[in-house]
Amino acid sequence: MNELLERLLRYVKIDTQSDSESKTIPSTEKQFVLADLLVEELKNMGITDAKVDDKCYVTATIPSNIDKKVPTIGFIAHVDTAPDFSGENVNPQIITNYNGKDIILNGQENIILSTDDFPDLKKYVGNTLITTDGTTLLGADDKAGVAEIMTMADILMKNPEIKHGTVKIGFNPDEEIGRGPDFFDLNHFAADFAYTLDGGPLGELEFENFNAAEAKITIHGRNVHPGTAKNQMINSQHIAMEFNSMLPSFDRPEHTEKYEGFYHLLSIKGEIEKTKMHYIIRDHDRIKFEKRKLVMLELAKFLNKKYGRDLVKIDLSDQYYNMREKIEPKMFVVNLAQKAMEEVGVEPNIKAIRGGTDGSRLSYMGLPTPNIFAGGHNFHGRFEFIPLESMQKAVEVILKIVELNAEA
C-alpha cells in the first residue's frame, strides 16, 4: 500500500490542468510532464512498448503469459485535472487512522472538511485519508485511477505466477474538457473491451451515464446614454436573466439526483451591448434529452420574436451519449467486474453516472468501456479526499478481473 500512496502523492504534485479555451492538442503542454513520467516508470517495470505520442496519449502492453487465447482487456485513466479549480502547488495531507471528526484542512484560512457537510467521511473511520490543504483540488480525479493502474501493472510484472491474458494500459489527456477520446487510437490499443478507473467511491460500477450537450448563447444589445435611453436601449444582460428565468428552476444540478436531468449555467459574462452564457444540458433518457435541447432553441426563438429582432443566438452541440445502449449487448463486461468485486470483498454499487466518462465515447467508438471506482470524493474542489484503502481495493478488483478473464 505504501507504493500505491507514493505513486498518488507523486502524481498529484504535477500540475496537469486542461484548458477548455485552448485549441492545442493536448490543451496544455504540462500534461506531458506526467505522461512522460508514466512512460519512464512503465519501461522501468519492463514494459518495453510503453510510449507517449505527440498528442499526449500513453499506451503500453503487458503480454499474455498463458498458452490460450482470451480477450484482451484495457484499463484507462486520464492524466488531466479539472480546469475550474487550481491544481497548481498541490500539497496533500495524510490523515492516518481517521477518527471520524472534522478535518482542519487549513487553520489559517479556517477551511474545514466537515462531517456535517460531507457525511460520507464517517464511513472511513480508521482509514488513511488523503486530503488537500484547502487551497487546491487534490487531483485524485483521476490520478488515483492512474496510480491504481500503474500499481496493477507493477504487480503483474513482478509476479509472473499471476496468470493473465494480454493487458493494455492507456492514459489520455483532456478528459475534463470532454476531449479525452478525440485521438484515442483504438486500432493501436487493440483491446476487446476496457474499463476506465475514474473517480467514484468504493464499489461504484457504472455502465450508463448522461446524454450531454452544451449551449453557447450570445445575446446582443444596444447601448444608449441612460438619460435618453427610453425606447432605445436594449440591455443584453436583462435579456440573459430573462432567458435563464424561463428555464425550470428546479431542473438545476443543486435540485436534482439519480436519473433527474438538468440545465446548468456554467458562466455568464456580459455588458449592455453583449452577454454570453454557457450552459450544459444533461439527461439519461434520450427522449427527454432531445426535449431539453428543444426548450433552449424555443426560448431563443421566443425572445427574438418578443423583441422583434435576432438578438439571441444559440450554438447547441452534443457532447456524448449514454453508453448503456452500447454496453447492454455486451453485459459480460459489467458482469466480470461485478464478480471481481464480490470475490475481493467489495459490494458492487451498480449505478448511473451523473456525468460522463471517456468510456461513454469510447463505447460509441466500438470499445465497450464501463467505469470502475477509483475511490475519491468531492471532486474538482478544495474538499476532495480519497481513502487509501479504497484505492487498494480498486487495485485488487482490476487484478481479479485480469485473473478471472484468464480462467475463462
C-alpha positions in Angstrom: 0.0 0.0 0.0 2.9 2.3 0.6 3.9 2.2 -3.1 0.3 3.0 -4.1 0.3 6.0 -1.8 3.7 7.2 -3.0 2.5 7.0 -6.6 -0.6 9.1 -5.9 1.4 11.7 -4.0 4.0 11.8 -6.8 1.4 12.3 -9.5 -0.9 14.8 -7.8 2.0 17.2 -7.3 2.4 17.6 -11.0 0.1 20.3 -12.4 -1.9 18.8 -15.3 -4.9 21.1 -15.6 -6.5 21.0 -19.0 -7.9 24.2 -20.6 -11.2 24.3 -22.4 -10.3 27.6 -24.2 -7.1 26.1 -25.7 -7.1 24.9 -29.4 -4.0 22.8 -29.0 -3.7 19.0 -28.6 -3.3 18.4 -25.7 -4.9 21.5 -24.4 -1.9 22.2 -22.1 1.7 21.2 -22.6 2.2 20.5 -18.9 0.2 17.3 -19.2 3.2 15.8 -21.0 5.2 16.1 -17.7 3.1 13.3 -16.1 2.7 11.4 -19.4 6.5 11.2 -19.8 7.0 10.2 -16.2 4.4 7.3 -16.6 6.2 6.0 -19.7 9.5 6.1 -17.8 8.0 4.2 -14.9 6.3 1.6 -17.2 9.6 1.0 -19.0 11.4 0.6 -15.7 8.8 -2.1 -14.9 9.9 -4.0 -18.0 7.0 -2.9 -20.3 9.1 -2.3 -23.4 6.5 -0.9 -25.7 5.4 1.9 -23.4 5.2 5.2 -25.3 3.6 8.6 -25.4 2.5 10.0 -28.8 2.6 13.6 -29.9 -0.9 14.2 -28.6 -0.1 13.0 -25.1 -1.7 9.6 -25.2 0.2 6.9 -23.3 -0.1 3.3 -24.3 1.6 0.1 -23.1 1.1 -3.6 -23.3 1.6 -6.4 -20.7 1.9 -9.5 -22.9 -0.1 -12.6 -22.1 1.6 -15.3 -20.0 -0.8 -18.1 -20.8 -1.0 -20.5 -23.7 -4.6 -20.0 -24.6 -6.3 -17.0 -26.3 -8.5 -14.9 -24.1 -10.0 -11.4 -24.7 -7.5 -8.5 -24.4 -8.5 -6.2 -21.6 -7.7 -2.5 -21.4 -7.5 -0.2 -18.4 -7.8 3.5 -18.9 -7.4 6.7 -16.9 -6.9 10.4 -17.6 -3.9 12.5 -16.7 -5.6 15.9 -16.6 -7.3 17.6 -13.8 -10.3 20.0 -13.8 -9.7 23.5 -15.2 -12.2 25.1 -12.8 -10.2 24.9 -9.6 -6.5 25.3 -9.0 -4.3 22.2 -9.5 -1.0 24.0 -9.1 1.2 23.5 -6.0 -1.0 20.7 -4.6 0.1 19.9 -1.1 -1.7 16.7 0.0 -2.3 15.9 3.7 -2.3 12.4 5.0 -4.6 11.6 7.9 -3.9 8.1 9.4 -6.4 6.2 11.4 -9.1 8.8 10.8 -11.2 9.4 13.9 -14.5 10.3 12.3 -14.3 14.0 13.2 -14.0 17.2 11.2 -10.7 17.7 9.5 -8.9 21.1 9.5 -7.6 21.5 6.0 -6.2 25.0 6.5 -6.3 26.5 10.0 -5.0 29.9 8.8 -8.0 30.3 6.4 -10.4 28.3 8.6 -11.1 25.7 5.8 -12.7 22.6 7.4 -13.7 19.3 5.8 -16.8 18.9 7.9 -18.7 15.7 8.6 -21.9 17.8 8.6 -21.3 18.9 5.1 -19.8 15.6 3.9 -21.3 12.8 6.0 -19.6 10.1 3.8 -16.4 10.9 5.8 -17.8 8.8 8.7 -17.7 5.7 6.5 -13.9 5.8 6.7 -13.2 5.8 10.4 -9.9 4.0 10.9 -8.8 4.5 7.3 -5.9 6.6 5.9 -7.3 9.6 4.1 -5.5 11.8 1.6 -6.9 15.4 1.5 -6.0 18.8 0.2 -4.6 21.6 2.2 -7.7 23.6 1.4 -6.2 25.8 -1.3 -6.3 23.5 -4.3 -8.1 20.4 -5.6 -6.4 17.1 -4.9 -6.4 15.6 -8.4 -7.5 12.1 -7.3 -9.8 12.6 -10.3 -8.2 10.9 -12.0 -4.6 10.4 -10.7 -6.0 7.9 -8.3 -7.0 5.8 -11.3 -3.6 6.4 -12.9 -1.9 5.2 -9.7 -4.1 2.2 -9.4 -3.5 1.0 -13.0 0.3 1.6 -12.5 0.3 -0.4 -9.3 -1.6 -3.3 -11.0 1.0 -3.2 -13.9 3.8 -3.3 -11.4 2.3 -6.3 -9.6 1.8 -8.2 -12.8 5.3 -7.6 -14.0 6.8 -8.6 -10.6 4.6 -11.7 -10.2 4.6 -13.9 -13.3 2.8 -16.6 -11.4 -0.3 -14.5 -11.7 -1.8 -15.8 -14.9 -3.3 -13.3 -17.3 -4.0 -12.6 -21.0 -2.8 -9.5 -22.8 -3.4 -6.4 -20.8 -3.5 -2.9 -22.4 -2.9 0.3 -20.5 -4.0 3.7 -21.7 -3.7 7.2 -20.2 -5.2 10.1 -22.1 -5.3 13.9 -21.8 -8.2 16.4 -21.7 -11.0 14.2 -20.2 -12.1 17.1 -18.0 -12.9 19.2 -21.1 -14.6 16.4 -23.0 -11.8 15.7 -25.5 -10.3 12.6 -24.0 -11.2 10.1 -26.7 -10.7 12.6 -29.6 -7.4 11.0 -30.7 -7.5 7.7 -28.9 -6.2 5.2 -31.5 -8.3 2.1 -30.8 -6.7 0.1 -33.6 -3.3 0.6 -31.9 -4.8 0.0 -28.5 -6.3 -3.3 -29.8 -8.4 -4.2 -26.7 -11.6 -6.3 -26.9 -13.1 -4.4 -24.0 -11.9 -2.0 -21.4 -12.6 -0.2 -18.1 -12.0 3.3 -17.0 -10.9 3.9 -13.4 -12.3 7.4 -12.9 -13.3 8.8 -9.6 -16.2 7.5 -7.5 -16.4 6.0 -4.0 -15.7 2.3 -3.1 -17.8 -0.2 -5.1 -19.1 2.0 -7.8 -19.6 0.2 -11.2 -21.2 2.2 -13.9 -22.3 1.4 -17.4 -24.8 4.2 -18.0 -24.3 8.0 -18.0 -25.9 11.2 -19.1 -26.6 12.2 -22.6 -24.8 15.6 -22.8 -24.9 18.8 -24.8 -23.7 22.3 -24.4 -25.3 25.6 -25.4 -23.3 28.7 -26.0 -25.6 31.7 -26.1 -24.8 35.2 -27.4 -27.2 38.0 -26.7 -26.7 41.3 -28.5 -28.0 44.6 -27.0 -27.8 48.3 -27.8 -26.2 50.9 -25.5 -27.6 54.4 -25.3 -26.9 57.0 -22.7 -29.2 56.2 -19.7 -30.6 59.8 -19.7 -32.1 59.3 -23.1 -32.5 55.5 -23.1 -36.3 55.3 -23.2 -37.4 53.0 -26.0 -33.9 53.0 -27.3 -31.6 51.0 -25.0 -31.6 47.2 -25.2 -29.7 45.7 -22.2 -28.4 42.3 -23.2 -27.9 41.4 -19.5 -31.6 41.7 -18.7 -32.5 39.5 -21.7 -30.0 37.0 -20.4 -31.6 37.0 -17.0 -35.0 36.7 -18.7 -33.8 33.6 -20.7 -32.5 31.9 -17.5 -35.7 32.7 -15.6 -37.7 30.9 -18.2 -35.9 27.6 -17.6 -37.5 25.3 -15.0 -36.0 26.5 -11.7 -35.8 23.0 -10.2 -34.1 21.5 -13.2 -30.7 22.5 -11.9 -27.9 20.3 -10.5 -28.5 21.6 -7.0 -32.1 20.3 -7.1 -31.7 17.0 -8.9 -30.4 13.5 -8.2 -30.4 9.9 -9.6 -32.0 9.9 -13.1 -33.2 13.5 -13.0 -31.7 15.7 -15.7 -30.9 19.4 -15.6 -29.8 22.6 -17.3 -26.7 24.0 -15.7 -25.5 27.6 -16.2 -21.7 27.4 -16.2 -20.9 31.0 -16.8 -22.5 34.4 -17.7 -20.4 37.3 -18.8 -21.9 40.5 -20.1 -22.3 44.2 -20.6 -25.2 46.2 -22.1 -24.0 45.5 -25.7 -23.3 41.8 -25.4 -23.8 39.0 -22.9 -22.5 35.4 -23.3 -24.0 32.4 -21.4 -22.7 28.9 -21.3 -24.9 26.0 -20.4 -24.6 22.3 -20.2 -27.7 20.1 -20.7 -27.9 16.6 -19.2 -30.4 13.7 -19.1 -30.1 9.9 -19.0 -33.2 9.5 -21.1 -32.5 10.2 -24.8 -36.1 11.4 -25.5 -36.1 13.8 -22.5 -32.6 15.0 -23.5 -33.8 15.9 -27.0 -36.7 17.8 -25.5 -34.4 19.8 -23.2 -32.4 20.9 -26.3 -35.6 21.9 -28.0 -36.6 24.0 -25.0 -33.4 26.0 -25.3 -34.0 26.6 -29.0 -37.6 27.6 -28.5 -36.7 30.1 -25.7 -34.2 31.8 -28.1 -36.9 31.9 -30.8 -39.5 33.3 -28.3 -37.2 36.1 -27.1 -36.3 37.1 -30.7 -39.9 37.3 -31.6 -40.7 39.3 -28.4 -38.0 41.9 -29.1 -38.7 41.9 -32.8 -35.1 41.2 -33.9 -32.5 38.5 -33.8 -30.8 39.4 -30.5 -30.4 35.9 -29.2 -28.1 33.4 -31.0 -27.6 29.9 -29.7 -24.9 27.4 -30.6 -26.1 24.0 -29.5 -23.9 20.9 -29.8 -24.0 17.3 -28.5 -21.0 16.2 -26.4 -21.6 12.5 -25.7 -24.4 9.9 -25.2 -25.5 7.3 -22.7 -23.2 4.4 -23.1 -25.8 2.0 -21.8 -27.0 1.5 -25.4 -23.6 0.1 -26.4 -22.8 -1.8 -23.2 -26.1 -3.7 -22.7 -25.5 -6.0 -25.7 -22.1 -6.9 -24.1 -23.1 -7.1 -20.4 -20.5 -9.8 -19.7 -18.1 -6.8 -19.3 -20.1 -5.5 -16.4 -20.7 -9.0 -15.0 -17.0 -9.7 -15.0 -16.3 -6.6 -13.0 -19.2 -7.3 -10.6 -17.8 -10.8 -10.0 -14.3 -9.5 -9.4 -15.6 -7.0 -6.8 -17.5 -9.7 -5.0 -14.5 -12.0 -4.9 -12.3 -9.4 -3.2 -14.9 -8.4 -0.7 -16.3 -5.2 -2.3 -20.0 -4.8 -2.5 -20.9 -3.7 -6.1 -22.9 -0.5 -6.3 -24.2 -0.5 -9.9 -25.5 2.9 -10.7 -25.8 5.6 -13.4 -23.1 8.2 -13.6 -24.4 11.7 -13.1 -21.8 12.9 -15.5 -19.8 11.3 -18.2 -16.5 9.4 -18.6 -14.2 8.7 -21.5 -15.8 5.3 -21.5 -19.0 6.7 -22.9 -17.4 8.0 -26.1 -15.1 5.0 -26.3 -18.1 2.7 -26.2 -19.6 4.5 -29.1 -16.3 4.3 -30.9 -16.5 0.5 -30.6 -14.7 -0.3 -27.4 -17.1 -1.3 -24.6 -15.8 0.6 -21.6 -17.8 0.7 -18.3 -16.4 2.6 -15.3 -14.9 1.2 -12.1 -14.5 3.2 -8.9 -11.1 4.8 -8.1 -12.2 5.7 -4.6 -12.4 9.5 -4.5 -14.9 12.0 -3.1 -15.8 15.7 -3.7 -14.0 16.1 -7.0 -13.0 19.4 -8.5 -12.6 21.4 -5.4 -10.8 22.0 -2.1 -12.8 19.4 -0.2 -11.6 16.5 -2.3 -10.4 13.4 -0.4 -9.7 9.8 -1.0 -9.3 6.8 1.4 -6.1 4.8 0.7 -7.9 1.6 1.5 -10.5 2.3 -1.3 -7.6 2.7 -3.7 -6.1 -0.6 -2.6 -9.4 -2.3 -3.2 -9.6 -0.8 -6.7 -6.2 -2.4 -7.4 -7.4 -5.8 -6.1 -10.5 -5.5 -8.3 -8.7 -4.9 -11.5 -6.2 -7.6 -10.7 -9.1 -10.0 -10.1 -10.7 -9.0 -13.4 -7.4 -10.0 -15.1 -7.3 -13.3 -13.3 -10.9 -14.2 -14.0 -10.5 -13.3 -17.6 -7.5 -15.7 -17.9 -9.7 -18.5 -16.4 -12.4 -18.1 -19.0 
